[in-house]
Amino acid sequence: MSRSLYTMSAANRASGAEAGAITDAKERRYYLKAGDLFLNRDAKKLTEVRAWAWTGTMEQAVNCRRVHPAAAGCRTHPIISIPKHVQEPA
């Protein structure tokens, strides 16, 4: 049984579709902003605090703006900062 699991894993690594699915988790993330205000995580109001801001992929941003009235007038802004807990190798 372990041999068949290994074979399946090797096949998944070799195929392009599965490799694409793995990299989708690393898709660029965005904030939704209206002027200087960020959309709050609950998508019901705007906030000045970036730490409380909604983040998501472009597809999620499009759907969020369609569904939530507070997000309707917001624009996408890419997240370009590196989180504080990520350290550069020495």
C-alpha positions as CSV (number, residue, x, y, z in Angstrom):
1,M,0.0,0.0,0.0
2,S,2.8,2.5,0.8
3,R,4.2,1.8,-2.7
4,S,0.9,2.9,-4.4
5,L,0.8,6.0,-2.2
6,Y,4.4,6.9,-3.3
7,T,3.5,6.3,-6.9
8,M,0.4,8.5,-6.6
9,S,2.5,11.2,-5.0
10,A,5.1,11.0,-7.7
11,A,2.4,11.2,-10.4
12,N,0.8,14.2,-8.7
13,R,4.2,16.0,-8.5
14,A,4.8,15.3,-12.2
15,S,1.5,16.5,-13.5
16,G,1.0,20.2,-14.3
17,A,-2.6,20.4,-13.0
18,E,-1.6,19.3,-9.5
19,A,1.4,21.5,-9.5
20,G,-0.7,24.5,-10.4
21,A,-3.1,23.7,-7.6
22,I,-0.2,23.7,-5.1
23,T,1.0,27.1,-6.2
24,D,-2.5,28.6,-6.0
25,A,-2.0,28.9,-2.2
26,K,0.7,31.4,-3.0
27,E,-1.5,33.6,-5.1
28,R,-1.1,37.4,-4.6
29,R,-3.2,38.8,-1.7
30,Y,-5.0,42.2,-1.7
31,Y,-6.5,44.7,0.7
32,L,-9.8,46.4,-0.2
33,K,-9.5,50.2,0.4
34,A,-11.8,53.2,0.1
35,G,-9.6,56.2,0.2
36,D,-7.4,55.9,3.3
37,L,-9.7,53.3,5.0
38,F,-9.5,49.6,4.8
39,L,-12.4,47.2,4.6
40,N,-12.8,45.5,8.0
41,R,-12.3,41.7,8.2
42,D,-16.1,41.1,8.6
43,A,-16.6,43.1,5.3
44,K,-19.4,45.2,7.0
45,K,-17.5,48.4,7.7
46,L,-14.4,50.4,7.0
47,T,-11.5,50.8,9.4
48,E,-8.3,52.8,9.8
49,V,-6.4,49.9,11.3
50,R,-4.5,47.8,8.7
51,A,-4.2,44.9,11.1
52,W,-8.0,44.5,11.1
53,A,-8.3,44.8,7.3
54,W,-9.8,42.2,5.1
55,T,-7.3,40.4,2.8
56,G,-7.9,37.9,0.0
57,T,-7.2,36.9,-3.6
58,M,-8.4,38.9,-6.6
59,E,-11.2,36.5,-7.1
60,Q,-12.3,36.8,-3.5
61,A,-12.1,40.6,-3.7
62,V,-14.4,40.6,-6.8
63,N,-16.9,38.4,-5.0
64,C,-16.7,40.4,-1.8
65,R,-17.4,43.7,-3.6
66,R,-20.4,42.0,-5.3
67,V,-21.9,40.6,-2.0
68,H,-21.1,43.2,0.7
69,P,-22.4,46.8,0.4
70,A,-19.5,48.2,2.4
71,A,-17.0,46.8,-0.1
72,A,-18.8,47.9,-3.2
73,G,-16.8,51.1,-3.6
74,C,-13.5,49.7,-2.5
75,R,-10.4,49.2,-4.7
76,T,-7.9,46.5,-4.5
77,H,-4.4,47.2,-3.3
78,P,-1.7,44.5,-3.3
79,I,-0.1,43.4,-0.1
80,I,3.6,44.1,-0.6
81,S,5.0,44.0,2.9
82,I,6.7,41.0,4.4
83,P,5.1,39.9,7.7
84,K,7.1,40.7,10.8
85,H,7.5,37.1,11.8
86,V,9.3,36.3,8.5
87,Q,13.0,36.7,8.9
88,E,15.5,36.9,6.1
89,P,18.2,34.2,6.3
90,A,21.5,35.4,7.8
